Amino acid sequence: MDTIMDEGLMAQARKIRCVVFDIDGVMTDGMLYLGPNGEETKAVSVRDGLGIKQLVDAGIHVAVISGRPSEAMRQRLQHLGVQHIHLNIDQKLPTFEALQAELGLSDEQCAMMGDDTPDLPLLRRCGLALTVADAHPQAAAAAHWQSQFVGGAGAVREASDLILDAQGKLP
């Protein structure tokens, strides 16, 4: 990225008051590990978790809007201090709009980190669209910024650091 683009990105990141994350492919590697009794397990990065916690601690709202249910992820996110957890959501935009209304935030004050086509309505709407290194091409094209890391392996932490650094809140 050239300096002008970096300055524009940092200026937009300074405005962010809420970051919305997808789970599968963003907080995880996008793989579902299936057990013999139908149970699912997912691996998450501790570093990504710290990035989420740092956003929460800095007073930035963190929300999750995911198309799949996962009680294990709900518990993990609650442990990190995430207060806005929406799982098993087919259409993400109405949930996002309700969240905006609840928090009194504009599109420009919201960031979204997604990785695939179900995330496109939010990526196109938010003031700061973020994605992972291995994002679907349409999601990558809609993003203002793309992590150097793949989902589940540091992308969330890199995005968190970007926002916190822009706001002078990076620990």
QUIMO-V835748 format. One record per run of one state. SS is the DSSP state (hx for helix, st for strand, lp for the rest). FROM is the first residue (numbers start at 1). TO is the last residue. If there is no record, write none. Layout:
ss=SS from=FROM to=TO
ss=SS from=FROM to=TO
This chain:
ss=lp from=1 to=2
ss=hx from=3 to=14
ss=lp from=15 to=17
ss=st from=18 to=21
ss=lp from=22 to=32
ss=st from=33 to=34
ss=lp from=35 to=39
ss=st from=40 to=41
ss=lp from=42 to=45
ss=hx from=46 to=57
ss=lp from=58 to=60
ss=st from=61 to=65
ss=lp from=66 to=70
ss=hx from=71 to=79
ss=lp from=80 to=83
ss=st from=84 to=86
ss=lp from=87 to=91
ss=hx from=92 to=103
ss=lp from=104 to=106
ss=hx from=107 to=109
ss=st from=110 to=114
ss=lp from=115 to=116
ss=hx from=117 to=125
ss=lp from=126 to=127
ss=st from=128 to=131
ss=lp from=132 to=136
ss=hx from=137 to=142
ss=lp from=143 to=144
ss=st from=145 to=146
ss=lp from=147 to=154
ss=hx from=155 to=166
ss=lp from=167 to=171
